[in-house]
Amino acid sequence: MPAAELSAVLIAPPPGARAKGVPRAGAPTDAPAPEVPVPDVPVYRTIVPPPFAAAYELRRGGRSGSAELSWQAQGAQYSARLSGAIDGKPWWVAESVGSLDAAGLAPLRHTDRRVGRSALAVNFQREAGKVTFSGPSIEHALVPGMQDGLSWLLQLTAIARADPSLVGPGGRVRLRVAGVRGEADVWTFVRVGEERLGLADGEATAVHLLREPGQAYDARVEVWLDPARHFLPVRVRWGNAAAAETLQLELRAVVLAAEGAVPAR
């Protein structure tokens, strides 16, 4: 899988796979989107983490690199940015900006930029109640708590901070996630267990969560959240049945801003 396609594992099916509800190549682009029932997804209480910057080791098969995840929340606004490089060369930047509401992170725009390709975007048109895309002309209904291909990671942290039992034994979290290729699927995370991880900045007893793919080209996502670090992700792994290799981030170091009063929402 070429490096430029790696982020598709995070936010969308690999090239060649057609997202659910996205017209086939050659289909009229002005055709109305098919009516798709919106699954019932809970609205969770959330406590967003304090602003932070985290450095990760990036691994893809036998190759390695680095990644940085930054998070800012000021008042009712947030911004998140994840960038990655392989063999010292930048290849991908994902960003999410939006607000904070009663359902947690409320994205307004998510962009995905890969070296050698045009940027792709997801737009959450909140006044119109719909989600649109820079690529396919499909639209989805915008439901409370709906996330994008980056914000879901911070939303999961915020949910775990507000109610750790949801990532405890027998717990599960369901998120509706919109990706840049026009998909809007429900991701169900279930607890695998607790694992002791030896990280670059010390050991962590992390909660291991898994999102199993429903179809061959769906993302298989594993996340390890550390309760001692505000449930921040200390390891993240993506893959799917169609890809021979996986992409993994493992925490090297994290710098937290001064912890202030971050309201529960």
Secondary structure, DSSP 8 states (H G I E B T S, - for coil): --GGGHHHHHHS--TT---TT---TTS-TTS---------------B----EEEEEEEEETTEEEEEEEEEEEETTEEEEEEEEEETTEEEEEEEEEEEEETTEEEEEEEEEEETTS--EEEEEETTTTEEEESSS---EE--TT-EETTHHHHHHHHHHHH-GGGGSTT-EEEEEEE-TTS-EEEEEEEEEEEEEEEETTEEEEEEEEEE--SSTTS-EEEEEEEGGGTTEEEEEEEE-TT-SS-EEEEEEEEEE-------B-
